[in-house]
Amino acid sequence: MRRAPRASKYDRKALRSSSMVTVMRSFRESPLAGGRLKPECRMAPTGGQFQTVPERPALHIQQPERGTALILMTSRTPGASPRSAPKTTAVASLAGWTALVLAPDDATSMQSATPTVLHPVAGVPMVRLICDLLHEAGCTHVVVVGGANPALLTTALGDGVPIVDARDAKDSASATLQSRSVAAEQEHILILRADMPLITTRTLLEVAGRHLGGGRTLTCVTAYLTDPHGFGRILRRNGEVQGIVRERDLTGAMRGEPEVNAGLYAAEAPWLWETLATLDPSGGSDSLSDLVAHAVKHDRVEAFQVTEAIEVMQVGDRVQLAEADRILRDRIRALVMREGVTLMDPSTIYIDAGVTIGSDTVLLPGTHIIGATTIGGGCRIGPNAILRDMTIGEGCEIGGSTLEGSIVGDRVTVGPYCHVRPDSTLERDVHLGNYAEVKASRVGERTAVGHFSYIGDSDVGADVNFGAGSITANYDGVLKHRTIIGDGVHLGSDTVMVAPVTVGAGARTGAGAVVIDDVAPGATVVGVPAREVGTRAQNAAGNDAGEGGHPA
């Protein structure tokens, strides 16, 4: 994780790198729902009751969290004969690897017109989470193999990721084979699913290390689940993997086997392309699992068991989508708190993947930090603030307000009940009080907008004071027009500036003035429509002489 001089940086790379690992380890050791879980326990969203896998020691659990079940993981298959520890090569990067991300168009269980892999988790489409993760792990070539509409995938991913249109493929193996023409000529290939948003950089690097260290043709990733329903089971003999049995082909005792196929593989490229061409397409969507049986024939398969089975959770419906979102947001909240950010009532605060928050910032309940938002150090945000695609400087205070697609300088105060709309800039030390709206405008340094004001399509200088109810009328019924307000302008309460119009530096308006013509610098205008009644200097001189305000 990178740290700026004052701000602790939080982004997807930090979330899924070694810092994220620290978060996960701490979750295992921290109280959950009032109790503690033993290190050998894992939480998973199966919706069932707490269970134990047969032949495993009993677990001691206090006050388990509702709606969760335990996943148990062991160092080897229960009942299997011991074997020597597999060799692992330390891998710091996926440079030199090609990653194939399978993105099928399976939205049936979602009851949605949007493909499953394009549904967001922590504010980011799942397929983009996976691609970003791979790039951050140093993977030099990422290819998305799409059963989903390529145009939709391009919208989510941009132009930097090649997309293979595999909508006509009969099964996952033939879809993967179609990517050969665009896959780089790399020696090693990683195959993973786009609906696996909780996988981490650490696990991918460990899979690569096991594959390289084992010297096998194929490495398949496995996990132990108390409820393995819906997954293919790993078939072993004397501890060695013999194949994968699909869910529909299970019989008898195999149905209770807890070790499942996670759908993540590492393979040697020449063997992979040659073998894919020979697989039977009748295998259906999970035909890639047949690769294992082919590799077994030549004793060339290795199994890698994930440490955290929740990482290979596959999102197939909206219940699982909500659970994955909760888990990833829990990781995010834990990470930013460890990096010096205070969250008051963390479960009520939502922070998207990709957000950056500086140290000593405080987020109050009900706050949502969304999209590509950056917040400097020492800020106080909320309660009930919504920040979307914002850049916030240091030392800012933002009450219950909505800010979108804009830039806020240092020491700015906003709210409560303000709305900063896209393409706006609030320069340092600006004050927006209650019920102010700013749209596509620049507001200069130290300008104060206290109450009930609208600033739209405007350039506002420094040290301007908006009286209560002052607005820019930027729309003539057909077009939007700009308003220019110079430095040091004082606007009386309920001033209306009808655009296009310019109010010169140092000018002053009386209460209720309707400004339809340009105002000269330093002039004072009053009335409807506003007319000049002197200069600010003359009015100041009159006040000093005890003659009151403007001339009669």
C-alpha positions as semicolon CSV with decimal commas, in nm:
position;residue;x (nm);y (nm);z (nm)
1;M;0,000;0,000;0,000
2;R;0,125;0,347;-0,085
3;R;0,098;0,627;0,169
4;A;0,100;0,997;0,085
5;P;0,263;1,239;0,326
6;R;-0,066;1,309;0,506
7;A;-0,319;1,084;0,346
8;S;-0,347;0,709;0,387
9;K;-0,427;0,585;0,039
10;Y;-0,700;0,331;-0,014
11;D;-0,772;0,183;-0,352
12;R;-0,851;-0,154;-0,508
13;K;-0,483;-0,245;-0,515
14;A;-0,448;-0,187;-0,143
15;L;-0,775;-0,364;-0,079
16;R;-0,661;-0,683;-0,250
17;S;-0,292;-0,683;-0,168
18;S;-0,104;-0,766;0,150
19;S;-0,301;-0,502;0,341
20;M;-0,621;-0,680;0,251
21;V;-0,474;-1,000;0,387
22;T;-0,419;-0,827;0,719
23;V;-0,783;-0,725;0,717
24;M;-0,896;-1,083;0,660
25;R;-0,675;-1,221;0,934
26;S;-0,803;-0,963;1,175
27;F;-1,162;-1,052;1,092
28;R;-1,090;-1,407;1,206
29;E;-0,957;-1,284;1,537
30;S;-1,211;-1,009;1,606
31;P;-1,550;-1,041;1,775
32;L;-1,830;-1,120;1,534
33;A;-2,187;-1,083;1,658
34;G;-2,062;-1,070;2,015
35;G;-1,852;-1,387;2,004
36;R;-1,517;-1,508;1,876
37;L;-1,447;-1,763;1,608
38;K;-1,166;-2,009;1,645
39;P;-0,892;-1,968;1,381
40;E;-1,000;-2,286;1,201
41;C;-1,349;-2,146;1,133
42;R;-1,456;-1,940;0,835
43;M;-1,777;-1,752;0,767
44;A;-1,974;-1,803;0,445
45;P;-2,311;-1,689;0,311
46;T;-2,490;-2,019;0,257
47;G;-2,806;-1,920;0,441
48;G;-2,800;-2,246;0,637
49;Q;-2,732;-2,325;1,001
50;F;-2,395;-2,366;1,169
51;Q;-2,267;-2,712;1,091
52;T;-1,951;-2,918;1,119
53;V;-1,796;-3,135;0,854
54;P;-1,790;-3,505;0,953
55;E;-1,459;-3,628;1,095
56;R;-1,361;-3,278;1,206
57;P;-1,321;-3,165;1,569
58;A;-1,614;-2,992;1,732
59;L;-1,616;-2,613;1,721
60;H;-1,681;-2,380;2,010
61;I;-1,894;-2,091;1,889
62;Q;-2,057;-1,813;2,087
63;Q;-2,348;-1,606;1,957
64;P;-2,308;-1,685;1,585
65;E;-2,409;-1,425;1,331
66;R;-2,755;-1,483;1,186
67;G;-2,789;-1,601;0,827
68;T;-2,438;-1,741;0,804
69;A;-2,283;-2,084;0,803
70;L;-1,937;-2,212;0,871
71;I;-1,687;-2,318;0,612
72;L;-1,420;-2,550;0,748
73;M;-1,085;-2,596;0,583
74;T;-0,821;-2,859;0,646
75;S;-0,467;-2,907;0,528
76;R;-0,564;-3,232;0,355
77;T;-0,870;-3,433;0,268
78;P;-1,028;-3,605;0,573
79;G;-0,919;-3,965;0,576
80;A;-0,654;-3,924;0,308
81;S;-0,307;-4,061;0,353
82;P;-0,035;-3,809;0,433
83;R;0,176;-3,679;0,151
84;S;0,477;-3,456;0,134
85;A;0,407;-3,085;0,131
86;P;0,371;-2,957;-0,226
87;K;0,643;-2,732;-0,356
88;T;0,566;-2,366;-0,400
89;T;0,765;-2,100;-0,582
90;A;0,745;-1,749;-0,440
91;V;0,566;-1,531;-0,696
92;A;0,550;-1,154;-0,648
93;S;0,377;-1,073;-0,976
94;L;0,173;-1,231;-1,255
95;A;0,399;-1,072;-1,514
96;G;0,442;-1,315;-1,801
97;W;0,100;-1,473;-1,746
98;T;-0,216;-1,452;-1,955
99;A;-0,543;-1,440;-1,761
100;L;-0,869;-1,554;-1,921
101;V;-1,172;-1,413;-1,740
102;L;-1,491;-1,604;-1,817
103;A;-1,792;-1,370;-1,831
104;P;-2,102;-1,570;-1,927
105;D;-2,437;-1,407;-2,000
106;D;-2,621;-1,581;-1,718
107;A;-2,878;-1,340;-1,578
108;T;-3,163;-1,587;-1,530
109;S;-3,123;-1,635;-1,156
110;M;-3,071;-1,260;-1,118
111;Q;-3,409;-1,199;-1,282
112;S;-3,240;-0,914;-1,466
113;A;-3,174;-0,782;-1,815
114;T;-2,818;-0,711;-1,697
115;P;-2,567;-0,999;-1,718
116;T;-2,463;-1,129;-1,378
117;V;-2,098;-1,025;-1,415
118;L;-2,199;-0,662;-1,476
119;H;-2,383;-0,628;-1,147
120;P;-2,179;-0,415;-0,905
121;V;-2,013;-0,527;-0,584
122;A;-1,891;-0,238;-0,369
123;G;-1,990;-0,006;-0,652
124;V;-1,786;-0,175;-0,926
125;P;-1,907;-0,431;-1,185
126;M;-1,780;-0,775;-1,090
127;V;-1,598;-0,829;-1,418
128;R;-1,410;-0,501;-1,370
129;L;-1,319;-0,592;-1,014
130;I;-1,156;-0,909;-1,144
131;C;-0,974;-0,736;-1,432
132;D;-0,848;-0,458;-1,205
133;L;-0,729;-0,719;-0,957
134;L;-0,533;-0,901;-1,226
135;H;-0,373;-0,582;-1,355
136;E;-0,277;-0,483;-1,002
137;A;-0,121;-0,826;-0,955
138;G;0,101;-0,748;-1,255
139;C;-0,072;-0,969;-1,511
140;T;0,058;-0,855;-1,849
141;H;-0,233;-0,977;-2,059
142;V;-0,596;-0,999;-1,944
143;V;-0,865;-1,125;-2,184
144;V;-1,237;-1,136;-2,109
145;V;-1,416;-1,430;-2,270
146;G;-1,770;-1,301;-2,297
147;G;-2,095;-1,482;-2,334
148;A;-2,232;-1,147;-2,226
149;N;-2,292;-0,874;-2,483
150;P;-1,947;-0,738;-2,584
151;A;-2,082;-0,383;-2,607
152;L;-2,197;-0,399;-2,245
153;L;-1,863;-0,543;-2,139
154;T;-1,676;-0,266;-2,323
155;T;-1,886;-0,005;-2,143
156;A;-1,786;-0,155;-1,809
157;L;-1,420;-0,221;-1,891
158;G;-1,321;0,047;-2,141
159;D;-1,099;-0,020;-2,439
160;G;-0,797;-0,150;-2,247
161;V;-0,917;-0,509;-2,207
162;P;-0,960;-0,738;-2,512
163;I;-1,304;-0,901;-2,524
164;V;-1,372;-1,227;-2,705
165;D;-1,731;-1,264;-2,825
166;A;-1,813;-1,621;-2,723
167;R;-2,192;-1,597;-2,731
168;D;-2,214;-1,884;-2,979
169;A;-1,997;-2,120;-2,770
170;K;-2,169;-2,439;-2,653
171;D;-1,977;-2,470;-2,328
172;S;-1,706;-2,313;-2,117
173;A;-1,428;-2,513;-2,281
174;S;-1,516;-2,406;-2,636
175;A;-1,561;-2,047;-2,515
176;T;-1,213;-2,055;-2,365
177;L;-1,070;-2,204;-2,684
178;Q;-1,207;-1,912;-2,885
179;S;-0,975;-1,679;-2,695
180;R;-0,664;-1,843;-2,838
181;S;-0,639;-1,600;-3,127
182;V;-0,616;-1,296;-2,896
183;A;-0,436;-1,453;-2,601
184;A;-0,074;-1,350;-2,582
185;E;0,194;-1,610;-2,648
186;Q;0,261;-1,660;-2,279
187;E;0,376;-1,987;-2,128
188;H;0,136;-1,980;-1,833
189;I;-0,239;-1,918;-1,834
190;L;-0,474;-1,841;-1,546
191;I;-0,845;-1,913;-1,597
192;L;-1,098;-1,767;-1,355
193;R;-1,459;-1,661;-1,335
194;A;-1,584;-1,303;-1,345
195;D;-1,852;-1,379;-1,084
196;M;-1,594;-1,440;-0,809
197;P;-1,557;-1,086;-0,667
198;L;-1,402;-1,181;-0,332
199;I;-1,084;-1,340;-0,466
200;T;-0,764;-1,165;-0,355
201;T;-0,425;-1,087;-0,503
202;R;-0,260;-1,303;-0,240
203;T;-0,455;-1,611;-0,345
204;L;-0,387;-1,561;-0,716
205;L;-0,014;-1,524;-0,652
206;E;-0,018;-1,835;-0,432
207;V;-0,195;-2,032;-0,705
208;A;0,070;-1,921;-0,954
209;G;0,346;-2,013;-0,708
210;R;0,201;-2,359;-0,647
211;H;0,167;-2,418;-1,019
212;L;0,525;-2,317;-1,094
213;G;0,666;-2,499;-0,793
214;G;0,479;-2,821;-0,860
215;G;0,593;-2,844;-1,218
216;R;0,253;-2,979;-1,324
217;T;0,058;-2,914;-1,642
218;L;-0,259;-2,808;-1,460
219;T;-0,336;-2,669;-1,115
220;C;-0,696;-2,661;-0,998
221;V;-0,817;-2,460;-0,699
222;T;-1,033;-2,631;-0,437
223;A;-1,215;-2,535;-0,117
224;Y;-1,385;-2,716;0,169
225;L;-1,750;-2,625;0,234
226;T;-2,002;-2,749;0,486
227;D;-2,271;-2,699;0,223
228;P;-2,115;-2,796;-0,112
229;H;-2,445;-2,792;-0,301
230;G;-2,408;-2,652;-0,652
231;F;-2,037;-2,727;-0,686
232;G;-1,851;-3,009;-0,857
233;R;-1,670;-3,235;-0,607
234;I;-1,303;-3,323;-0,606
235;L;-1,244;-3,694;-0,647
236;R;-0,927;-3,817;-0,474
237;R;-0,751;-4,150;-0,429
238;N;-0,483;-4,177;-0,159
239;G;-0,485;-3,801;-0,136
240;E;-0,419;-3,746;-0,505
241;V;-0,671;-3,570;-0,728
242;Q;-0,830;-3,806;-0,980
243;G;-1,094;-3,582;-1,131
244;I;-1,396;-3,360;-1,074
245;V;-1,748;-3,500;-1,049
246;R;-2,017;-3,259;-1,163
247;E;-2,310;-3,191;-0,932
248;R;-2,556;-3,364;-1,163
249;D;-2,341;-3,680;-1,173
250;L;-2,301;-3,722;-0,796
251;T;-2,413;-4,048;-0,639
252;G;-2,423;-4,185;-0,287
253;A;-2,150;-4,074;-0,050
254;M;-2,000;-3,832;-0,303
255;R;-2,287;-3,593;-0,234
256;G;-2,149;-3,535;0,113
257;E;-1,791;-3,472;0,007
258;P;-1,692;-3,124;0,127
259;E;-1,405;-3,052;-0,115
260;V;-1,531;-2,864;-0,420
261;N;-1,396;-2,732;-0,747
262;A;-1,363;-2,354;-0,725
263;G;-1,355;-2,298;-1,102
264;L;-1,008;-2,142;-1,102
265;Y;-0,719;-2,304;-1,292
266;A;-0,355;-2,244;-1,381
267;A;-0,228;-2,425;-1,690
268;E;0,059;-2,453;-1,934
269;A;-0,049;-2,286;-2,258
270;P;0,049;-2,547;-2,523
271;W;-0,116;-2,831;-2,331
272;L;-0,425;-2,620;-2,258
273;W;-0,498;-2,528;-2,620
274;E;-0,436;-2,883;-2,739
275;T;-0,658;-3,037;-2,470
276;L;-0,944;-2,787;-2,502
277;A;-0,985;-2,889;-2,865
278;T;-1,049;-3,249;-2,759
279;L;-1,307;-3,193;-2,483
280;D;-1,665;-3,314;-2,527
281;P;-1,901;-3,012;-2,555
282;S;-2,175;-3,214;-2,384
283;G;-2,010;-3,118;-2,056
284;G;-2,208;-2,797;-2,058
285;S;-2,117;-2,477;-1,879
286;D;-1,869;-2,653;-1,647
287;S;-1,689;-2,855;-1,915
288;L;-1,357;-2,695;-1,817
289;S;-1,353;-2,932;-1,521
290;D;-1,280;-3,214;-1,769
291;L;-0,930;-3,070;-1,800
292;V;-0,847;-3,231;-1,467
293;A;-0,924;-3,584;-1,585
294;H;-0,705;-3,532;-1,892
295;A;-0,414;-3,406;-1,682
296;V;-0,449;-3,696;-1,436
297;K;-0,375;-3,946;-1,713
298;H;-0,017;-3,822;-1,719
299;D;0,013;-3,745;-1,344
300;R;0,030;-3,377;-1,428
301;V;-0,234;-3,218;-1,203
302;E;-0,187;-3,027;-0,878
303;A;-0,460;-2,912;-0,637
304;F;-0,437;-2,586;-0,447
305;Q;-0,669;-2,542;-0,151
306;V;-0,761;-2,181;-0,075
307;T;-0,702;-2,058;0,278
308;E;-1,023;-1,855;0,281
309;A;-1,303;-2,042;0,105
310;I;-1,518;-1,730;0,096
311;E;-1,279;-1,594;-0,169
312;V;-1,413;-1,838;-0,427
313;M;-1,778;-1,761;-0,355
314;Q;-1,961;-1,739;-0,688
315;V;-2,239;-1,484;-0,723
316;G;-2,538;-1,634;-0,900
317;D;-2,840;-1,453;-0,758
318;R;-2,926;-1,133;-0,577
319;V;-2,900;-1,292;-0,233
320;Q;-2,540;-1,389;-0,303
321;L;-2,480;-1,049;-0,464
322;A;-2,590;-0,874;-0,147
323;E;-2,372;-1,101;0,066
324;A;-2,065;-1,045;-0,151
325;D;-2,126;-0,671;-0,137
326;R;-2,148;-0,682;0,243
327;I;-1,828;-0,882;0,278
328;L;-1,626;-0,661;0,044
329;R;-1,754;-0,345;0,212
330;D;-1,662;-0,492;0,551
331;R;-1,307;-0,538;0,420
332;I;-1,302;-0,180;0,295
333;R;-1,426;-0,038;0,625
334;A;-1,171;-0,237;0,824
335;L;-0,890;-0,129;0,594
336;V;-0,961;0,244;0,607
337;M;-0,999;0,235;0,985
338;R;-0,660;0,069;1,017
339;E;-0,517;0,340;0,793
340;G;-0,625;0,621;1,026
341;V;-0,984;0,698;0,925
342;T;-1,253;0,710;1,194
343;L;-1,590;0,555;1,110
344;M;-1,870;0,633;1,353
345;D;-2,108;0,335;1,344
346;P;-1,922;0,162;1,059
347;S;-2,206;-0,062;0,943
348;T;-2,405;0,244;0,833
349;I;-2,122;0,387;0,621
350;Y;-2,077;0,274;0,260
351;I;-1,742;0,313;0,083
352;D;-1,692;0,195;-0,275
353;A;-1,388;0,011;-0,402
354;G;-1,149;0,266;-0,551
355;V;-1,207;0,543;-0,296
356;T;-0,910;0,725;-0,137
357;I;-0,948;0,867;0,216
358;G;-0,685;1,065;0,407
359;S;-0,587;0,994;0,766
360;D;-0,763;1,167;1,056
361;T;-1,080;1,204;0,851
362;V;-1,402;1,121;1,034
363;L;-1,701;0,968;0,857
364;L;-2,029;1,001;1,045
365;P;-2,327;0,761;1,026
366;G;-2,524;0,729;0,705
367;T;-2,243;0,857;0,482
368;H;-2,195;0,713;0,132
369;I;-1,860;0,755;-0,047
370;I;-1,922;0,646;-0,405
371;G;-1,727;0,601;-0,727
372;A;-1,387;0,760;-0,793
373;T;-1,386;0,981;-0,483
374;T;-1,076;1,116;-0,310
375;I;-1,095;1,276;0,036
376;G;-0,801;1,453;0,198
377;G;-0,688;1,425;0,557
378;G;-0,851;1,583;0,859
379;C;-1,200;1,610;0,710
380;R;-1,534;1,557;0,880
381;I;-1,802;1,409;0,654
382;G;-2,167;1,354;0,742
383;P;-2,391;1,248;0,892
384;N;-2,592;1,135;0,589
385;A;-2,359;1,286;0,330
386;I;-2,339;1,145;-0,024
387;L;-2,015;1,200;-0,216
388;R;-2,000;1,063;-0,571
389;D;-1,691;1,098;-0,796
390;M;-1,563;1,385;-0,583
391;T;-1,222;1,531;-0,507
392;I;-1,222;1,677;-0,155
393;G;-0,930;1,874;-0,012
394;E;-0,796;1,864;0,342
395;G;-0,967;1,996;0,653
396;C;-1,314;2,013;0,497
397;E;-1,644;1,982;0,682
398;I;-1,937;1,847;0,484
399;G;-2,270;1,804;0,659
400;G;-2,568;1,609;0,535
401;S;-2,538;1,709;0,170
402;T;-2,501;1,556;-0,177
403;L;-2,188;1,636;-0,381
404;E;-2,130;1,491;-0,727
405;G;-1,856;1,503;-0,990
406;S;-1,687;1,816;-0,859
407;I;-1,373;1,950;-0,689
408;V;-1,365;2,095;-0,338
409;G;-1,057;2,277;-0,209
410;D;-0,904;2,279;0,138
411;R;-1,097;2,396;0,444
412;V;-1,430;2,422;0,265
413;T;-1,750;2,389;0,467
414;V;-2,069;2,260;0,308
415;G;-2,414;2,206;0,447
416;P;-2,628;2,084;0,583
417;Y;-2,875;2,023;0,300
418;C;-2,664;2,144;0,009
419;H;-2,634;2,001;-0,342
420;V;-2,314;2,040;-0,542
421;R;-2,384;1,915;-0,892
422;P;-2,130;1,792;-1,151
423;D;-1,857;2,010;-1,305
424;S;-1,836;2,250;-1,014
425;T;-1,532;2,377;-0,824
426;L;-1,537;2,519;-0,472
427;E;-1,200;2,681;-0,407
428;R;-1,037;2,684;-0,066
429;D;-1,215;2,836;0,235
430;V;-1,552;2,858;0,057
431;H;-1,855;2,837;0,282
432;L;-2,186;2,689;0,164
433;G;-2,448;2,712;0,436
434;N;-2,784;2,540;0,437
435;Y;-2,996;2,483;0,127
436;A;-2,743;2,602;-0,129
437;E;-2,711;2,449;-0,476
438;V;-2,415;2,486;-0,710
439;K;-2,423;2,355;-1,066
440;A;-2,145;2,367;-1,330
441;S;-1,989;2,668;-1,158
442;R;-1,664;2,790;-1,008
443;V;-1,685;2,955;-0,666
444;G;-1,374;3,152;-0,569
445;E;-1,174;3,150;-0,247
446;R;-1,338;3,266;0,076
447;T;-1,675;3,322;-0,089
448;A;-1,970;3,275;0,148
449;V;-2,308;3,144;0,035
450;G;-2,500;3,135;0,358
451;H;-2,860;3,040;0,291
452;F;-3,109;2,943;0,022
453;S;-2,902;3,021;-0,287
454;Y;-2,869;2,877;-0,637
455;I;-2,552;2,924;-0,841
456;G;-2,578;2,774;-1,189
457;D;-2,344;2,806;-1,489
458;S;-2,149;3,078;-1,312
459;D;-1,797;3,205;-1,249
460;V;-1,786;3,354;-0,900
461;G;-1,478;3,539;-0,781
462;A;-1,308;3,545;-0,442
463;D;-1,448;3,708;-0,127
464;V;-1,803;3,730;-0,261
465;N;-2,094;3,736;-0,016
466;F;-2,431;3,595;-0,121
467;G;-2,720;3,730;0,082
468;A;-2,994;3,486;0,174
469;G;-3,204;3,385;-0,126
470;S;-2,968;3,523;-0,392
471;I;-2,971;3,324;-0,716
472;T;-2,851;3,317;-1,074
473;A;-3,134;3,275;-1,325
474;N;-2,943;3,084;-1,591
475;Y;-3,223;2,939;-1,808
476;D;-3,433;3,142;-2,052
477;G;-3,663;2,854;-2,141
478;V;-3,448;2,744;-2,433
479;L;-3,080;2,786;-2,347
480;K;-2,857;2,803;-2,040
481;H;-2,647;3,118;-2,000
482;R;-2,352;3,210;-1,778
483;T;-2,322;3,461;-1,498
484;I;-1,989;3,623;-1,407
485;I;-1,945;3,770;-1,059
486;G;-1,619;3,952;-0,982
487;D;-1,410;3,949;-0,666
488;G;-1,545;4,115;-0,354
489;V;-1,906;4,151;-0,473
490;H;-2,174;4,188;-0,204
491;L;-2,517;4,058;-0,304
492;G;-2,812;4,171;-0,095
493;S;-3,077;3,923;0,010
494;D;-3,302;3,791;-0,269
495;T;-3,087;3,929;-0,550
496;V;-3,173;3,770;-0,886
497;M;-2,907;3,783;-1,159
498;V;-3,065;3,708;-1,497
499;A;-2,803;3,551;-1,724
500;P;-2,617;3,631;-1,935
501;V;-2,491;3,904;-1,704
502;T;-2,168;4,026;-1,543
503;V;-2,139;4,184;-1,199
504;G;-1,806;4,367;-1,175
505;A;-1,556;4,334;-0,893
506;G;-1,649;4,518;-0,575
507;A;-2,007;4,586;-0,686
508;R;-2,302;4,577;-0,449
509;T;-2,672;4,497;-0,493
510;G;-2,961;4,598;-0,273
511;A;-3,208;4,352;-0,126
512;G;-3,450;4,217;-0,386
513;A;-3,261;4,361;-0,685
514;V;-3,325;4,196;-1,023
515;V;-3,006;4,240;-1,226
516;I;-3,068;4,216;-1,601
517;D;-2,781;4,438;-1,724
518;D;-2,410;4,426;-1,653
519;V;-2,302;4,603;-1,333
520;A;-1,983;4,811;-1,344
521;P;-1,704;4,733;-1,098
522;G;-1,765;4,906;-0,764
523;A;-2,120;5,015;-0,855
524;T;-2,422;4,987;-0,629
525;V;-2,752;4,882;-0,788
526;V;-3,101;4,848;-0,644
527;G;-3,456;4,788;-0,760
528;V;-3,650;4,595;-1,023
529;P;-3,495;4,608;-1,270
530;A;-3,175;4,704;-1,092
531;R;-3,041;5,054;-1,157
532;E;-2,718;5,212;-1,047
533;V;-2,748;5,451;-0,754
534;G;-2,384;5,527;-0,692
535;T;-2,064;5,349;-0,614
536;R;-1,969;5,143;-0,319
537;A;-1,707;5,403;-0,224
538;Q;-1,965;5,684;-0,233
539;N;-2,206;5,485;-0,021
540;A;-1,931;5,411;0,228
541;A;-1,847;5,783;0,246
542;G;-2,212;5,869;0,302
543;N;-2,238;5,619;0,580
544;D;-1,928;5,765;0,745
545;A;-2,091;6,112;0,733
546;G;-2,404;5,986;0,902
547;E;-2,615;6,034;0,586
548;G;-2,737;5,674;0,567
549;G;-2,726;5,464;0,251
550;H;-2,756;5,550;-0,114
551;P;-2,875;5,897;-0,238
552;A;-3,246;5,971;-0,270
